């Protein structure tokens, strides 16, 4: 096996994260799909990969080339002759099922499945996610080994996924089930959201210049116009850097007006 197939050439420094589910690929057909599956797993913090009767044998160099640095997942992958052998040490297994079958079994969404796996993993139980071959998916015998099925609620007019995409959905939901990233943030880089004091300072500058040039000459409308300007700048999270830029704009406009001799009511 070449060095790049062992992970020693420096693939991503990844490893198991907690008691995460085992991903079981049943009779996978293409090395590239195994590699891209490893890549999807790494994105969602999954590490353990088991291959059941891969069509072209194992290892396959093309899988490492397709893994985009998720080499260590492929290095640690194990090969099994049967589904029974692949799940023998697990306590709970979910199987993806893309099309209806004549089976009486609990069916979960990807999100529901991830929540169930998280709950079981927190109790110290070993869990698994089983995916079928690219063309036909899992057969009834395979699904009989699963405790529940997962079906993705996608567009019913087009539900076609490749193997790595199917794994990516579950890896994402597994990760997001305990992710604490705020749903919305403002990226401010080297500046910060302006304080009320900084905003008041800018408003004094702006209103002063507007008074001087005569824009606010209508005394009856002036309070409402000033309030509208303040609402404009408080509607979003204006940053200190943006206020400094606006200060410069106001100053330059005033300087240009005075240079032309058009200050005041002119």
TAQUI-V806719 format. One record per helix or strand of 3 or more residues. SS is the DSSP state (H for helix, E for strand). FROM is the first residue (numbers start at 0). LEN is the number of residues. If there is no record, write none. Layout:
BEGIN
ss: (SS/SS)
from: (FROM/FROM)
len: (LEN/LEN)
END
This chain:
BEGIN
ss: (H/E/H/E/H/H/E/H/E/H/E/H/E/H/H/H/H)
from: (2/21/30/48/60/70/77/82/91/109/126/139/147/162/195/218/239)
len: (3/5/13/4/6/6/3/5/5/13/5/4/3/14/18/16/20)
END
